[in-house]
Amino acid sequence: MSTELILERLMREYGDSVFRMCFLYLKDYHLAEDATQGTFMKAMKKLKDYFELHIK
């Protein structure tokens, strides 16, 4: 399974929860959107790093 498909699945399963948690902390809709996007961008980078190191 590619990193993009894994990330898409993670976003579908956890996107709303991550957004709600960000919104609870930040109290601003747009900042919470940005933080949610940043969270999944970081996850994508870490997934790519993982696959490069462990799956060849």
mmJSON file of the N, C-alpha and C atoms, coordinates in Angstrom:
{"data_MODEL":{"atom_site":{
"group_PDB":["ATOM","ATOM","ATOM","ATOM","ATOM","ATOM","ATOM","ATOM","ATOM","ATOM","ATOM","ATOM","ATOM","ATOM","ATOM","ATOM","ATOM","ATOM","ATOM","ATOM","ATOM","ATOM","ATOM","ATOM","ATOM","ATOM","ATOM","ATOM","ATOM","ATOM","ATOM","ATOM","ATOM","ATOM","ATOM","ATOM","ATOM","ATOM","ATOM","ATOM","ATOM","ATOM","ATOM","ATOM","ATOM","ATOM","ATOM","ATOM","ATOM","ATOM","ATOM","ATOM","ATOM","ATOM","ATOM","ATOM","ATOM","ATOM","ATOM","ATOM","ATOM","ATOM","ATOM","ATOM","ATOM","ATOM","ATOM","ATOM","ATOM","ATOM","ATOM","ATOM","ATOM","ATOM","ATOM","ATOM","ATOM","ATOM","ATOM","ATOM","ATOM","ATOM","ATOM","ATOM","ATOM","ATOM","ATOM","ATOM","ATOM","ATOM","ATOM","ATOM","ATOM","ATOM","ATOM","ATOM","ATOM","ATOM","ATOM","ATOM","ATOM","ATOM","ATOM","ATOM","ATOM","ATOM","ATOM","ATOM","ATOM","ATOM","ATOM","ATOM","ATOM","ATOM","ATOM","ATOM","ATOM","ATOM","ATOM","ATOM","ATOM","ATOM","ATOM","ATOM","ATOM","ATOM","ATOM","ATOM","ATOM","ATOM","ATOM","ATOM","ATOM","ATOM","ATOM","ATOM","ATOM","ATOM","ATOM","ATOM","ATOM","ATOM","ATOM","ATOM","ATOM","ATOM","ATOM","ATOM","ATOM","ATOM","ATOM","ATOM","ATOM","ATOM","ATOM","ATOM","ATOM","ATOM","ATOM","ATOM","ATOM","ATOM","ATOM","ATOM","ATOM","ATOM","ATOM","ATOM"],
"id":[1,2,3,4,5,6,7,8,9,10,11,12,13,14,15,16,17,18,19,20,21,22,23,24,25,26,27,28,29,30,31,32,33,34,35,36,37,38,39,40,41,42,43,44,45,46,47,48,49,50,51,52,53,54,55,56,57,58,59,60,61,62,63,64,65,66,67,68,69,70,71,72,73,74,75,76,77,78,79,80,81,82,83,84,85,86,87,88,89,90,91,92,93,94,95,96,97,98,99,100,101,102,103,104,105,106,107,108,109,110,111,112,113,114,115,116,117,118,119,120,121,122,123,124,125,126,127,128,129,130,131,132,133,134,135,136,137,138,139,140,141,142,143,144,145,146,147,148,149,150,151,152,153,154,155,156,157,158,159,160,161,162,163,164,165,166,167,168],
"type_symbol":["N","C","C","N","C","C","N","C","C","N","C","C","N","C","C","N","C","C","N","C","C","N","C","C","N","C","C","N","C","C","N","C","C","N","C","C","N","C","C","N","C","C","N","C","C","N","C","C","N","C","C","N","C","C","N","C","C","N","C","C","N","C","C","N","C","C","N","C","C","N","C","C","N","C","C","N","C","C","N","C","C","N","C","C","N","C","C","N","C","C","N","C","C","N","C","C","N","C","C","N","C","C","N","C","C","N","C","C","N","C","C","N","C","C","N","C","C","N","C","C","N","C","C","N","C","C","N","C","C","N","C","C","N","C","C","N","C","C","N","C","C","N","C","C","N","C","C","N","C","C","N","C","C","N","C","C","N","C","C","N","C","C","N","C","C","N","C","C"],
"label_atom_id":["N","CA","C","N","CA","C","N","CA","C","N","CA","C","N","CA","C","N","CA","C","N","CA","C","N","CA","C","N","CA","C","N","CA","C","N","CA","C","N","CA","C","N","CA","C","N","CA","C","N","CA","C","N","CA","C","N","CA","C","N","CA","C","N","CA","C","N","CA","C","N","CA","C","N","CA","C","N","CA","C","N","CA","C","N","CA","C","N","CA","C","N","CA","C","N","CA","C","N","CA","C","N","CA","C","N","CA","C","N","CA","C","N","CA","C","N","CA","C","N","CA","C","N","CA","C","N","CA","C","N","CA","C","N","CA","C","N","CA","C","N","CA","C","N","CA","C","N","CA","C","N","CA","C","N","CA","C","N","CA","C","N","CA","C","N","CA","C","N","CA","C","N","CA","C","N","CA","C","N","CA","C","N","CA","C","N","CA","C","N","CA","C","N","CA","C"],
"label_alt_id":[null,null,null,null,null,null,null,null,null,null,null,null,null,null,null,null,null,null,null,null,null,null,null,null,null,null,null,null,null,null,null,null,null,null,null,null,null,null,null,null,null,null,null,null,null,null,null,null,null,null,null,null,null,null,null,null,null,null,null,null,null,null,null,null,null,null,null,null,null,null,null,null,null,null,null,null,null,null,null,null,null,null,null,null,null,null,null,null,null,null,null,null,null,null,null,null,null,null,null,null,null,null,null,null,null,null,null,null,null,null,null,null,null,null,null,null,null,null,null,null,null,null,null,null,null,null,null,null,null,null,null,null,null,null,null,null,null,null,null,null,null,null,null,null,null,null,null,null,null,null,null,null,null,null,null,null,null,null,null,null,null,null,null,null,null,null,null,null],
"label_comp_id":["MET","MET","MET","SER","SER","SER","THR","THR","THR","GLU","GLU","GLU","LEU","LEU","LEU","ILE","ILE","ILE","LEU","LEU","LEU","GLU","GLU","GLU","ARG","ARG","ARG","LEU","LEU","LEU","MET","MET","MET","ARG","ARG","ARG","GLU","GLU","GLU","TYR","TYR","TYR","GLY","GLY","GLY","ASP","ASP","ASP","SER","SER","SER","VAL","VAL","VAL","PHE","PHE","PHE","ARG","ARG","ARG","MET","MET","MET","CYS","CYS","CYS","PHE","PHE","PHE","LEU","LEU","LEU","TYR","TYR","TYR","LEU","LEU","LEU","LYS","LYS","LYS","ASP","ASP","ASP","TYR","TYR","TYR","HIS","HIS","HIS","LEU","LEU","LEU","ALA","ALA","ALA","GLU","GLU","GLU","ASP","ASP","ASP","ALA","ALA","ALA","THR","THR","THR","GLN","GLN","GLN","GLY","GLY","GLY","THR","THR","THR","PHE","PHE","PHE","MET","MET","MET","LYS","LYS","LYS","ALA","ALA","ALA","MET","MET","MET","LYS","LYS","LYS","LYS","LYS","LYS","LEU","LEU","LEU","LYS","LYS","LYS","ASP","ASP","ASP","TYR","TYR","TYR","PHE","PHE","PHE","GLU","GLU","GLU","LEU","LEU","LEU","HIS","HIS","HIS","ILE","ILE","ILE","LYS","LYS","LYS"],
"label_asym_id":["A","A","A","A","A","A","A","A","A","A","A","A","A","A","A","A","A","A","A","A","A","A","A","A","A","A","A","A","A","A","A","A","A","A","A","A","A","A","A","A","A","A","A","A","A","A","A","A","A","A","A","A","A","A","A","A","A","A","A","A","A","A","A","A","A","A","A","A","A","A","A","A","A","A","A","A","A","A","A","A","A","A","A","A","A","A","A","A","A","A","A","A","A","A","A","A","A","A","A","A","A","A","A","A","A","A","A","A","A","A","A","A","A","A","A","A","A","A","A","A","A","A","A","A","A","A","A","A","A","A","A","A","A","A","A","A","A","A","A","A","A","A","A","A","A","A","A","A","A","A","A","A","A","A","A","A","A","A","A","A","A","A","A","A","A","A","A","A"],
"label_entity_id":["1","1","1","1","1","1","1","1","1","1","1","1","1","1","1","1","1","1","1","1","1","1","1","1","1","1","1","1","1","1","1","1","1","1","1","1","1","1","1","1","1","1","1","1","1","1","1","1","1","1","1","1","1","1","1","1","1","1","1","1","1","1","1","1","1","1","1","1","1","1","1","1","1","1","1","1","1","1","1","1","1","1","1","1","1","1","1","1","1","1","1","1","1","1","1","1","1","1","1","1","1","1","1","1","1","1","1","1","1","1","1","1","1","1","1","1","1","1","1","1","1","1","1","1","1","1","1","1","1","1","1","1","1","1","1","1","1","1","1","1","1","1","1","1","1","1","1","1","1","1","1","1","1","1","1","1","1","1","1","1","1","1","1","1","1","1","1","1"],
"label_seq_id":[1,1,1,2,2,2,3,3,3,4,4,4,5,5,5,6,6,6,7,7,7,8,8,8,9,9,9,10,10,10,11,11,11,12,12,12,13,13,13,14,14,14,15,15,15,16,16,16,17,17,17,18,18,18,19,19,19,20,20,20,21,21,21,22,22,22,23,23,23,24,24,24,25,25,25,26,26,26,27,27,27,28,28,28,29,29,29,30,30,30,31,31,31,32,32,32,33,33,33,34,34,34,35,35,35,36,36,36,37,37,37,38,38,38,39,39,39,40,40,40,41,41,41,42,42,42,43,43,43,44,44,44,45,45,45,46,46,46,47,47,47,48,48,48,49,49,49,50,50,50,51,51,51,52,52,52,53,53,53,54,54,54,55,55,55,56,56,56],
"pdbx_PDB_ins_code":[null,null,null,null,null,null,null,null,null,null,null,null,null,null,null,null,null,null,null,null,null,null,null,null,null,null,null,null,null,null,null,null,null,null,null,null,null,null,null,null,null,null,null,null,null,null,null,null,null,null,null,null,null,null,null,null,null,null,null,null,null,null,null,null,null,null,null,null,null,null,null,null,null,null,null,null,null,null,null,null,null,null,null,null,null,null,null,null,null,null,null,null,null,null,null,null,null,null,null,null,null,null,null,null,null,null,null,null,null,null,null,null,null,null,null,null,null,null,null,null,null,null,null,null,null,null,null,null,null,null,null,null,null,null,null,null,null,null,null,null,null,null,null,null,null,null,null,null,null,null,null,null,null,null,null,null,null,null,null,null,null,null,null,null,null,null,null,null],
"Cartn_x":[0.858,0.0,0.901,0.607,1.439,1.199,2.165,2.03,0.833,0.542,-0.595,-1.916,-2.033,-3.256,-3.382,-2.269,-2.29,-2.685,-2.098,-2.427,-3.896,-4.39,-5.803,-6.708,-6.35,-7.141,-7.07,-5.872,-5.721,-6.557,-6.547,-7.315,-8.813,-9.265,-10.691,-11.073,-10.219,-10.544,-10.358,-9.316,-8.951,-9.023,-9.323,-9.325,-10.236,-11.457,-12.401,-11.943,-11.431,-10.96,-9.759,-8.836,-7.661,-8.109,-9.035,-9.53,-10.19,-11.039,-11.718,-10.717,-9.685,-8.671,-7.93,-7.571,-6.9,-7.802,-9.074,-10.006,-10.173,-10.214,-10.328,-9.158,-7.967,-6.785,-6.66,-6.957,-6.685,-7.86,-9.075,-10.288,-10.474,-9.956,-10.079,-10.187,-11.255,-11.536,-10.395,-9.931,-8.912,-7.56,-7.214,-5.967,-6.047,-7.221,-7.407,-7.282,-7.808,-7.642,-6.168,-5.439,-4.011,-3.248,-3.575,-2.899,-3.213,-4.442,-4.831,-4.058,-3.98,-3.233,-1.764,-1.19,0.203,0.445,-0.513,-0.405,-0.315,-1.183,-1.175,-0.004,0.481,1.681,2.885,2.974,4.062,3.938,2.721,2.498,2.939,2.636,3.028,4.545,5.247,6.71,7.262,6.729,7.21,6.909,5.75,5.43,6.413,6.717,7.68,9.041,9.484,10.765,10.754,9.662,9.539,9.656,8.912,8.945,10.325,11.009,12.35,13.327,13.187,14.104,13.768,12.494,12.103,11.492,11.02,10.369,11.042,11.667,12.385,11.937],
"Cartn_y":[-1.181,0.0,1.24,2.193,3.393,4.336,5.214,6.176,7.089,7.419,8.29,7.625,6.333,5.614,5.482,5.23,5.134,6.473,7.548,8.878,9.211,8.87,9.123,8.381,7.153,6.368,6.971,7.388,8.036,9.308,10.092,11.339,11.066,10.032,9.678,9.234,8.423,7.873,8.873,9.704,10.54,12.038,12.44,13.86,14.702,14.249,15.015,15.1,13.992,13.982,14.902,14.864,15.74,17.198,17.499,18.87,19.328,18.477,18.854,19.119,18.283,18.481,19.802,20.068,21.335,22.518,22.403,23.495,23.722,22.641,22.774,23.563,23.313,24.009,25.428,25.597,26.881,27.858,27.359,28.192,29.083,28.627,29.378,28.372,28.486,27.521,27.432,28.573,28.587,28.106,28.477,27.966,26.453,25.978,24.534,23.8,24.391,23.793,23.71,24.801,24.824,23.791,23.691,22.735,21.297,21.059,19.725,19.367,20.307,20.068,19.81,20.594,20.403,19.049,18.603,17.293,16.186,16.247,15.196,15.336,16.535,16.703,16.077,16.288,15.69,14.164,13.661,12.212,11.648,12.368,11.909,11.826,12.836,12.816,11.652,11.443,10.345,8.992,8.858,7.611,7.35,8.386,8.224,7.829,8.475,8.122,6.667,6.249,4.877,3.889,4.141,3.225,3.18,4.3,4.316,3.5,3.528,2.806,1.328,0.998,-0.347,-1.211,-0.609,-1.399,-1.097,-2.104,-1.918,-2.939],
"Cartn_z":[0.0,0.0,0.0,-0.84,-0.948,0.234,0.455,1.558,1.343,0.086,-0.195,0.197,-0.098,0.272,1.785,2.448,3.909,4.509,4.012,4.523,4.269,3.096,2.786,3.775,4.068,5.028,6.428,6.838,8.147,8.231,7.152,7.141,7.232,6.519,6.59,7.998,8.603,9.92,11.056,10.973,12.114,11.862,10.639,10.297,11.17,11.364,12.189,13.639,14.156,15.549,15.736,14.788,14.871,14.805,13.884,13.774,15.074,15.65,16.902,18.02,18.115,19.151,18.918,17.672,17.351,17.692,17.36,17.632,19.134,19.913,21.37,21.949,21.429,21.934,21.391,20.101,19.445,19.479,19.61,19.678,18.443,17.308,16.058,14.916,14.143,13.082,12.071,11.592,10.538,11.05,12.269,12.848,13.048,13.432,13.615,12.28,11.21,9.877,9.508,9.74,9.429,10.25,11.531,12.405,11.989,11.582,11.119,9.859,8.939,7.708,8.025,8.913,9.302,9.942,10.731,11.374,10.333,9.335,8.325,7.354,7.141,6.317,7.024,8.333,9.103,9.09,9.217,9.168,7.817,6.727,5.404,5.287,5.784,5.721,6.525,7.714,8.558,7.92,7.274,6.582,5.446,4.682,3.587,4.128,5.21,5.831,6.293,6.909,7.395,6.239,5.164,4.034,3.39,3.325,2.748,3.583,4.897,5.777,5.921,5.979,6.381,5.289,4.234,3.191,1.865,1.328,0.062,-0.944],
"occupancy":[1.0,1.0,1.0,1.0,1.0,1.0,1.0,1.0,1.0,1.0,1.0,1.0,1.0,1.0,1.0,1.0,1.0,1.0,1.0,1.0,1.0,1.0,1.0,1.0,1.0,1.0,1.0,1.0,1.0,1.0,1.0,1.0,1.0,1.0,1.0,1.0,1.0,1.0,1.0,1.0,1.0,1.0,1.0,1.0,1.0,1.0,1.0,1.0,1.0,1.0,1.0,1.0,1.0,1.0,1.0,1.0,1.0,1.0,1.0,1.0,1.0,1.0,1.0,1.0,1.0,1.0,1.0,1.0,1.0,1.0,1.0,1.0,1.0,1.0,1.0,1.0,1.0,1.0,1.0,1.0,1.0,1.0,1.0,1.0,1.0,1.0,1.0,1.0,1.0,1.0,1.0,1.0,1.0,1.0,1.0,1.0,1.0,1.0,1.0,1.0,1.0,1.0,1.0,1.0,1.0,1.0,1.0,1.0,1.0,1.0,1.0,1.0,1.0,1.0,1.0,1.0,1.0,1.0,1.0,1.0,1.0,1.0,1.0,1.0,1.0,1.0,1.0,1.0,1.0,1.0,1.0,1.0,1.0,1.0,1.0,1.0,1.0,1.0,1.0,1.0,1.0,1.0,1.0,1.0,1.0,1.0,1.0,1.0,1.0,1.0,1.0,1.0,1.0,1.0,1.0,1.0,1.0,1.0,1.0,1.0,1.0,1.0,1.0,1.0,1.0,1.0,1.0,1.0],
"B_iso_or_equiv":[0.0,0.0,0.0,0.0,0.0,0.0,0.0,0.0,0.0,0.0,0.0,0.0,0.0,0.0,0.0,0.0,0.0,0.0,0.0,0.0,0.0,0.0,0.0,0.0,0.0,0.0,0.0,0.0,0.0,0.0,0.0,0.0,0.0,0.0,0.0,0.0,0.0,0.0,0.0,0.0,0.0,0.0,0.0,0.0,0.0,0.0,0.0,0.0,0.0,0.0,0.0,0.0,0.0,0.0,0.0,0.0,0.0,0.0,0.0,0.0,0.0,0.0,0.0,0.0,0.0,0.0,0.0,0.0,0.0,0.0,0.0,0.0,0.0,0.0,0.0,0.0,0.0,0.0,0.0,0.0,0.0,0.0,0.0,0.0,0.0,0.0,0.0,0.0,0.0,0.0,0.0,0.0,0.0,0.0,0.0,0.0,0.0,0.0,0.0,0.0,0.0,0.0,0.0,0.0,0.0,0.0,0.0,0.0,0.0,0.0,0.0,0.0,0.0,0.0,0.0,0.0,0.0,0.0,0.0,0.0,0.0,0.0,0.0,0.0,0.0,0.0,0.0,0.0,0.0,0.0,0.0,0.0,0.0,0.0,0.0,0.0,0.0,0.0,0.0,0.0,0.0,0.0,0.0,0.0,0.0,0.0,0.0,0.0,0.0,0.0,0.0,0.0,0.0,0.0,0.0,0.0,0.0,0.0,0.0,0.0,0.0,0.0,0.0,0.0,0.0,0.0,0.0,0.0],
"pdbx_formal_charge":[null,null,null,null,null,null,null,null,null,null,null,null,null,null,null,null,null,null,null,null,null,null,null,null,null,null,null,null,null,null,null,null,null,null,null,null,null,null,null,null,null,null,null,null,null,null,null,null,null,null,null,null,null,null,null,null,null,null,null,null,null,null,null,null,null,null,null,null,null,null,null,null,null,null,null,null,null,null,null,null,null,null,null,null,null,null,null,null,null,null,null,null,null,null,null,null,null,null,null,null,null,null,null,null,null,null,null,null,null,null,null,null,null,null,null,null,null,null,null,null,null,null,null,null,null,null,null,null,null,null,null,null,null,null,null,null,null,null,null,null,null,null,null,null,null,null,null,null,null,null,null,null,null,null,null,null,null,null,null,null,null,null,null,null,null,null,null,null],
"auth_seq_id":[1,1,1,2,2,2,3,3,3,4,4,4,5,5,5,6,6,6,7,7,7,8,8,8,9,9,9,10,10,10,11,11,11,12,12,12,13,13,13,14,14,14,15,15,15,16,16,16,17,17,17,18,18,18,19,19,19,20,20,20,21,21,21,22,22,22,23,23,23,24,24,24,25,25,25,26,26,26,27,27,27,28,28,28,29,29,29,30,30,30,31,31,31,32,32,32,33,33,33,34,34,34,35,35,35,36,36,36,37,37,37,38,38,38,39,39,39,40,40,40,41,41,41,42,42,42,43,43,43,44,44,44,45,45,45,46,46,46,47,47,47,48,48,48,49,49,49,50,50,50,51,51,51,52,52,52,53,53,53,54,54,54,55,55,55,56,56,56],
"auth_comp_id":["MET","MET","MET","SER","SER","SER","THR","THR","THR","GLU","GLU","GLU","LEU","LEU","LEU","ILE","ILE","ILE","LEU","LEU","LEU","GLU","GLU","GLU","ARG","ARG","ARG","LEU","LEU","LEU","MET","MET","MET","ARG","ARG","ARG","GLU","GLU","GLU","TYR","TYR","TYR","GLY","GLY","GLY","ASP","ASP","ASP","SER","SER","SER","VAL","VAL","VAL","PHE","PHE","PHE","ARG","ARG","ARG","MET","MET","MET","CYS","CYS","CYS","PHE","PHE","PHE","LEU","LEU","LEU","TYR","TYR","TYR","LEU","LEU","LEU","LYS","LYS","LYS","ASP","ASP","ASP","TYR","TYR","TYR","HIS","HIS","HIS","LEU","LEU","LEU","ALA","ALA","ALA","GLU","GLU","GLU","ASP","ASP","ASP","ALA","ALA","ALA","THR","THR","THR","GLN","GLN","GLN","GLY","GLY","GLY","THR","THR","THR","PHE","PHE","PHE","MET","MET","MET","LYS","LYS","LYS","ALA","ALA","ALA","MET","MET","MET","LYS","LYS","LYS","LYS","LYS","LYS","LEU","LEU","LEU","LYS","LYS","LYS","ASP","ASP","ASP","TYR","TYR","TYR","PHE","PHE","PHE","GLU","GLU","GLU","LEU","LEU","LEU","HIS","HIS","HIS","ILE","ILE","ILE","LYS","LYS","LYS"],
"auth_asym_id":["A","A","A","A","A","A","A","A","A","A","A","A","A","A","A","A","A","A","A","A","A","A","A","A","A","A","A","A","A","A","A","A","A","A","A","A","A","A","A","A","A","A","A","A","A","A","A","A","A","A","A","A","A","A","A","A","A","A","A","A","A","A","A","A","A","A","A","A","A","A","A","A","A","A","A","A","A","A","A","A","A","A","A","A","A","A","A","A","A","A","A","A","A","A","A","A","A","A","A","A","A","A","A","A","A","A","A","A","A","A","A","A","A","A","A","A","A","A","A","A","A","A","A","A","A","A","A","A","A","A","A","A","A","A","A","A","A","A","A","A","A","A","A","A","A","A","A","A","A","A","A","A","A","A","A","A","A","A","A","A","A","A","A","A","A","A","A","A"],
"auth_atom_id":["N","CA","C","N","CA","C","N","CA","C","N","CA","C","N","CA","C","N","CA","C","N","CA","C","N","CA","C","N","CA","C","N","CA","C","N","CA","C","N","CA","C","N","CA","C","N","CA","C","N","CA","C","N","CA","C","N","CA","C","N","CA","C","N","CA","C","N","CA","C","N","CA","C","N","CA","C","N","CA","C","N","CA","C","N","CA","C","N","CA","C","N","CA","C","N","CA","C","N","CA","C","N","CA","C","N","CA","C","N","CA","C","N","CA","C","N","CA","C","N","CA","C","N","CA","C","N","CA","C","N","CA","C","N","CA","C","N","CA","C","N","CA","C","N","CA","C","N","CA","C","N","CA","C","N","CA","C","N","CA","C","N","CA","C","N","CA","C","N","CA","C","N","CA","C","N","CA","C","N","CA","C","N","CA","C","N","CA","C","N","CA","C","N","CA","C"],
"pdbx_PDB_model_num":[1,1,1,1,1,1,1,1,1,1,1,1,1,1,1,1,1,1,1,1,1,1,1,1,1,1,1,1,1,1,1,1,1,1,1,1,1,1,1,1,1,1,1,1,1,1,1,1,1,1,1,1,1,1,1,1,1,1,1,1,1,1,1,1,1,1,1,1,1,1,1,1,1,1,1,1,1,1,1,1,1,1,1,1,1,1,1,1,1,1,1,1,1,1,1,1,1,1,1,1,1,1,1,1,1,1,1,1,1,1,1,1,1,1,1,1,1,1,1,1,1,1,1,1,1,1,1,1,1,1,1,1,1,1,1,1,1,1,1,1,1,1,1,1,1,1,1,1,1,1,1,1,1,1,1,1,1,1,1,1,1,1,1,1,1,1,1,1]
}}}
